[in-house]
Amino acid sequence: MNPPASTETATTRSRDVWPRFTDWLDTLVPSDLNWRTGFPHSIRIEEFTRDGSLMIRAELPGIDPEEDVHINVKDSMLTIEGKREEHSESDQRSEFFYGTFMRTLRLPSETNSKDIKANYRDGILEIAIPLKEPTAPAESIPISHT
């Protein structure tokens, strides 16, 4: 039997597909529908690895990160939530999203959630989640026939 052509694992492939799938779902439900029904608006993110950390970047323009954004981790789930208040002087047209927003992401098992750091700059929230050393791959166990 030939070894796989790539070292890419099924877990890696599924992590690559999931964000695209959730983005596709976001396109099916317009943000104004979320506003009318009171559901929190989902924020757009980027996810990649850099220098031994899982990096999550979220678009959050026009907010005060210290007052309006909360990040927490519970049961290997990272949640980013907050609100953007409307500060308009008139009833003119606006396509900006105002109200609450939330995004929850499942963290891979190799993350170290105790040392997470977050930084906000130029409308982008960047979260660095250190990765643990990968565990050894599963070993094949022979089965005996008795």
Residue, then its C-alpha position, 0 to 999 in steps of 0.5 A: m500500500n502506498p503512503p498518502a501523497s500528502t502529510e495533511t491530516a483529516t483534522t487539518r483538512s476539516r479545519d480548512v473547510w469549516p471556516r469556509f462553510t460557516d462563511w457560506l452560511d453567513t451569506l445565506v442569512p443577511s445581517d439585517l435579518n439578524w438585527r430584526t430578529g435580535f440574533p447576534h451578528s456573526i463576525r468575520i475571522e481569519e485563522f492561521t498558525r504563526d510562530g507556534s501559535l494559532m492566530i485568530r484575527a477578527e474584523l471589528p472596526g469602530i469599537d472600543p475593545e476594552e469596553d465593547v468586546h469580551i473574549n472567553v474560553k470554556d470547554s475548548m471553545l473560544t467566544i468573542e462577543g460584544k456590541r457596537e453602539e450607533h452614534s448617528e445624528s440623522d436618519q440617512r442611509s447606513e449599511f454599517f452593522y450596529g448591535t451585538f455580535m458573537r463568534t464561537l470557535r472550537l479550539p484544537s486539542e493541542t492549544n494552550s488556553k492558559d497563555i492566550k493573548a489578545n491585541y486590537r489595532d486598526g479595527i482588527l482584533e488578533i488573538a494568539i493561542p499558543l500550541k502545545e507540542p503535537t502528540a505522537p501519532a496513533e500507533s497501530i495495535p495488532i489484533s490476535h485471533t484466538 
